[in-house]
Amino acid sequence: MLCFQGGAVLAKGLFPVVGAAGTAALRLALSSLVLIAVWRPWRMRLSLREMRVIVIYGLALGWMNLFFYLSLRSIPLGIAVALEFAGPLALAMMASRRAVDFLWILIAALGLFALLPLGMGRQSLAPAGIACGVAAGACWALYIHFGRQAGAAHGGQTTALGMLVGALMIVPIGVAEAGTQLLSPAILPAAFGVALLSSAVPYSLEMLAMPRLPTRTVGVLMSLDPVIGALAGLALLGERLTWVQWLAIVSIMTASAGSAATSRGPARGGALVN
């Protein structure tokens, strides 16, 4: 999570130079090169169904990155992360039938409602930023759903191929926004930092952690992500939140942690990507 938020801080620093779409294009392109070199997915033998699932998984990954960065253009980092959490949280609760599950839904809904641009507190949020954050959450839910299917047999090779598919979709959008500025030597160190911190390093750490931790534990730990994002935004970007927005973030974190802690049945590993 520290890697993710560090990568997001670096990414936001690139927005004035290449824009949100250009930053997403750089992250996806450079991350795909690193992951392809590490996992060598050309050795895979895929059926037509597996190829279709990987393509959908990669498209969800690409659009998730773009929508997340578009949200960061106009709203604070911690709030963007909290809004993105709505996607996987909704996915986890779709089959909920117990009273405690509806309690988590209510708590999450209250938190999301508090983030709407209704003028509560001193700082109203940009509607476009909120919409992009929610869209990123929807893509994250799709990413998890299809990632479980795609990664069941091929693991990290699936991630490399999915990142390549996402790059092929988003890079043309980034080129249209930033043009040849994407190749500027001056921004490449920061761009590589974004790719490593936001994708390559966390994926490697995730693959070490997931076999050793119960998925409920991972889910509860992941719930810290919005507050880590808010603190990173405050310390490194000077993003100050109102007390209403802090309470909203805590509500979404509580719902996410509670849902993970009280989930039933054998849990399957989700993805930690932002």
C-alpha positions as CSV (number, residue, x, y, z in Angstrom):
1,M,0.0,0.0,0.0
2,L,2.9,2.4,0.7
3,C,4.2,1.6,-2.8
4,F,0.8,2.3,-4.4
5,Q,0.4,5.7,-2.7
6,G,4.0,6.6,-3.4
7,G,3.4,5.8,-7.0
8,A,0.2,7.9,-7.0
9,V,2.1,10.9,-5.6
10,L,4.7,10.6,-8.3
11,A,2.0,10.2,-10.9
12,K,0.2,13.4,-9.8
13,G,3.5,15.2,-10.3
14,L,3.5,14.2,-13.9
15,F,0.0,15.5,-14.7
16,P,1.1,19.1,-15.4
17,V,3.6,17.8,-18.0
18,V,1.8,14.9,-19.8
19,G,-1.7,14.9,-18.3
20,A,-3.6,12.1,-16.6
21,A,-4.0,10.1,-19.8
22,G,-0.3,10.5,-20.6
23,T,0.7,9.4,-17.1
24,A,-1.6,6.3,-17.3
25,A,-0.1,5.5,-20.7
26,L,3.5,5.7,-19.3
27,R,2.6,3.6,-16.3
28,L,0.9,0.8,-18.4
29,A,3.6,0.8,-21.1
30,L,6.6,0.7,-18.8
31,S,4.9,-1.7,-16.4
32,S,4.0,-4.1,-19.2
33,L,7.7,-4.1,-20.4
34,V,8.9,-4.9,-16.9
35,L,6.3,-7.7,-16.3
36,I,6.8,-9.2,-19.7
37,A,10.6,-9.4,-19.2
38,V,10.0,-11.0,-15.8
39,W,7.2,-13.5,-16.6
40,R,7.8,-14.2,-20.3
41,P,4.2,-14.8,-21.1
42,W,5.0,-15.9,-24.7
43,R,5.5,-19.4,-23.3
44,M,1.8,-19.7,-22.4
45,R,-0.6,-21.9,-24.4
46,L,-4.0,-20.3,-24.2
47,S,-7.4,-21.5,-25.3
48,L,-9.8,-19.1,-27.0
49,R,-11.8,-18.8,-23.8
50,E,-8.7,-17.9,-21.8
51,M,-7.7,-15.4,-24.4
52,R,-11.1,-13.7,-24.2
53,V,-11.0,-13.5,-20.4
54,I,-7.4,-12.1,-20.4
55,V,-8.5,-9.4,-22.9
56,I,-11.4,-8.3,-20.7
57,Y,-9.2,-8.4,-17.7
58,G,-6.6,-6.2,-19.5
59,L,-9.2,-3.8,-20.7
60,A,-10.5,-3.4,-17.1
61,L,-7.0,-2.9,-15.8
62,G,-6.3,-0.2,-18.4
63,W,-9.4,1.8,-17.9
64,M,-9.1,1.4,-14.1
65,N,-5.7,3.1,-14.3
66,L,-7.0,5.9,-16.6
67,F,-10.1,6.6,-14.6
68,F,-8.1,6.6,-11.3
69,Y,-5.7,9.2,-12.7
70,L,-8.5,11.3,-14.1
71,S,-10.1,11.4,-10.7
72,L,-6.8,12.5,-9.1
73,R,-6.7,15.5,-11.4
74,S,-9.5,17.2,-9.4
75,I,-9.9,15.4,-6.0
76,P,-7.5,14.5,-3.2
77,L,-5.7,11.2,-3.3
78,G,-7.3,9.7,-0.2
79,I,-10.8,10.4,-1.5
80,A,-10.0,9.0,-4.9
81,V,-8.8,5.7,-3.3
82,A,-11.9,5.6,-1.1
83,L,-14.2,6.0,-4.0
84,E,-12.3,3.4,-6.0
85,F,-12.9,1.0,-3.0
86,A,-16.6,1.1,-3.8
87,G,-16.1,-1.3,-6.7
88,P,-14.5,-4.3,-5.0
89,L,-16.7,-3.6,-1.9
90,A,-19.8,-3.8,-4.0
91,L,-18.5,-7.0,-5.7
92,A,-17.9,-8.6,-2.3
93,M,-21.4,-7.7,-1.1
94,M,-23.5,-8.6,-4.2
95,A,-24.4,-12.0,-2.7
96,S,-24.9,-10.7,0.8
97,R,-27.9,-12.0,2.7
98,R,-27.0,-11.7,6.4
99,A,-27.9,-8.8,8.6
100,V,-24.3,-8.0,9.3
101,D,-23.6,-7.6,5.6
102,F,-26.3,-5.1,5.2
103,L,-24.7,-3.2,8.1
104,W,-21.5,-2.9,6.1
105,I,-23.5,-1.8,3.0
106,L,-25.2,0.9,5.1
107,I,-21.9,2.2,6.5
108,A,-20.3,2.3,3.1
109,A,-23.3,4.0,1.6
110,L,-23.2,6.7,4.3
111,G,-19.5,7.3,3.6
112,L,-20.0,7.5,-0.2
113,F,-23.0,9.9,0.3
114,A,-20.8,12.2,2.5
115,L,-18.3,12.5,-0.4
116,L,-21.0,13.6,-2.9
117,P,-20.7,17.3,-4.0
118,L,-23.5,18.5,-1.7
119,G,-21.7,21.3,-0.1
120,M,-21.1,19.6,3.3
121,G,-18.2,21.0,5.2
122,R,-15.9,23.7,3.7
123,Q,-14.7,21.8,0.6
124,S,-17.1,20.5,-2.1
125,L,-15.6,17.9,-4.5
126,A,-15.6,18.2,-8.3
127,P,-18.4,16.0,-9.7
128,A,-16.1,14.9,-12.6
129,G,-13.5,13.7,-10.1
130,I,-16.1,11.7,-8.1
131,A,-17.5,10.2,-11.3
132,C,-14.1,9.0,-12.5
133,G,-13.3,7.6,-9.0
134,V,-16.5,5.6,-9.1
135,A,-15.8,4.5,-12.6
136,A,-12.3,3.3,-11.5
137,G,-14.0,1.3,-8.8
138,A,-16.3,-0.4,-11.3
139,C,-13.3,-1.3,-13.4
140,W,-11.5,-2.6,-10.3
141,A,-14.5,-4.9,-9.6
142,L,-14.3,-6.2,-13.2
143,Y,-10.5,-6.6,-12.9
144,I,-10.9,-8.7,-9.8
145,H,-13.7,-10.8,-11.3
146,F,-11.9,-11.6,-14.5
147,G,-8.5,-11.7,-12.9
148,R,-9.5,-14.6,-10.7
149,Q,-10.6,-16.5,-13.8
150,A,-7.6,-15.5,-15.9
151,G,-5.0,-16.0,-13.2
152,A,-6.2,-19.4,-11.9
153,A,-3.9,-21.3,-14.2
154,H,-1.2,-18.8,-15.3
155,G,-0.6,-16.5,-12.4
156,G,1.9,-13.7,-13.1
157,Q,2.0,-14.4,-16.8
158,T,-1.7,-13.4,-16.9
159,T,-0.8,-10.1,-15.2
160,A,1.9,-9.4,-17.8
161,L,-0.5,-10.1,-20.7
162,G,-3.3,-8.1,-19.1
163,M,-1.0,-5.1,-18.6
164,L,0.0,-5.4,-22.2
165,V,-3.7,-5.4,-23.3
166,G,-4.3,-2.4,-21.1
167,A,-1.3,-0.5,-22.5
168,L,-2.5,-1.2,-26.1
169,M,-5.8,0.4,-25.2
170,I,-4.7,3.4,-23.2
171,V,-1.4,4.4,-24.8
172,P,-3.1,5.9,-28.0
173,I,-5.2,8.0,-25.7
174,G,-2.1,9.2,-23.9
175,V,-0.3,9.9,-27.1
176,A,-3.3,12.0,-28.3
177,E,-3.1,14.1,-25.1
178,A,0.6,14.4,-24.7
179,G,2.2,13.6,-28.0
180,T,6.0,13.3,-28.2
181,Q,6.3,14.7,-24.6
182,L,5.8,11.2,-23.5
183,L,9.3,10.4,-24.8
184,S,11.0,13.3,-23.0
185,P,14.1,12.1,-21.2
186,A,13.3,14.6,-18.4
187,I,10.2,12.7,-17.3
188,L,11.4,9.1,-17.8
189,P,12.9,8.6,-14.3
190,A,9.6,9.7,-12.7
191,A,7.6,7.6,-15.1
192,F,9.7,4.5,-14.3
193,G,9.2,5.3,-10.6
194,V,5.5,5.3,-11.2
195,A,5.6,2.0,-13.1
196,L,7.8,0.3,-10.4
197,L,6.0,1.6,-7.3
198,S,2.4,1.3,-8.7
199,S,2.7,-2.0,-10.5
200,A,5.9,-4.1,-10.7
201,V,7.0,-4.0,-7.0
202,P,3.5,-4.3,-5.5
203,Y,2.6,-7.3,-7.7
204,S,5.8,-9.0,-6.6
205,L,5.1,-8.3,-3.0
206,E,1.5,-9.5,-3.4
207,M,2.6,-12.8,-4.8
208,L,4.9,-13.3,-1.7
209,A,2.2,-12.2,0.7
210,M,-0.9,-13.9,-0.6
211,P,0.2,-17.6,0.0
212,R,1.2,-16.7,3.5
213,L,-1.8,-14.7,4.8
214,P,-5.4,-15.6,5.1
215,T,-7.5,-13.6,2.6
216,R,-9.5,-12.1,5.4
217,T,-6.3,-10.7,6.9
218,V,-5.4,-9.3,3.5
219,G,-8.8,-7.7,3.1
220,V,-8.6,-6.1,6.5
221,L,-5.1,-4.8,5.9
222,M,-6.2,-3.4,2.4
223,S,-8.9,-1.4,4.2
224,L,-6.1,0.9,5.4
225,D,-5.4,2.0,1.9
226,P,-7.7,5.1,1.8
227,V,-6.3,6.5,5.0
228,I,-2.7,5.9,3.8
229,G,-3.6,7.7,0.6
230,A,-5.1,10.6,2.6
231,L,-2.0,10.8,4.8
232,A,0.3,10.6,1.8
233,G,-1.8,13.4,0.1
234,L,-1.5,15.5,3.2
235,A,2.2,15.0,3.8
236,L,3.5,15.0,0.2
237,L,0.9,16.9,-1.8
238,G,-0.5,19.3,0.8
239,E,-4.1,18.0,0.3
240,R,-6.1,18.9,3.4
241,L,-9.5,17.2,4.0
242,T,-12.5,18.4,5.9
243,W,-13.7,16.5,9.0
244,V,-16.7,15.2,6.9
245,Q,-14.3,13.8,4.3
246,W,-12.2,12.1,7.0
247,L,-15.3,10.6,8.5
248,A,-16.4,9.4,5.0
249,I,-13.0,7.7,4.5
250,V,-13.2,6.0,7.9
251,S,-16.8,4.8,7.1
252,I,-15.7,3.2,3.8
253,M,-12.6,1.7,5.5
254,T,-14.8,0.3,8.3
255,A,-17.2,-1.3,5.8
256,S,-14.4,-2.8,3.9
257,A,-12.6,-4.2,6.9
258,G,-15.9,-5.5,8.4
259,S,-16.9,-7.2,5.2
260,A,-13.5,-8.9,5.0
261,A,-13.5,-9.9,8.6
262,T,-17.0,-11.4,8.7
263,S,-17.0,-13.0,5.2
264,R,-18.0,-16.7,5.0
265,G,-16.5,-19.6,3.2
266,P,-13.1,-20.1,1.7
267,A,-11.9,-16.7,0.5
268,R,-10.1,-16.3,-2.7
269,G,-7.2,-13.8,-3.2
270,G,-8.1,-10.5,-4.6
271,A,-5.8,-8.0,-6.3
272,L,-4.2,-5.1,-4.5
273,V,-3.8,-3.0,-7.6
274,N,-4.8,0.7,-7.7
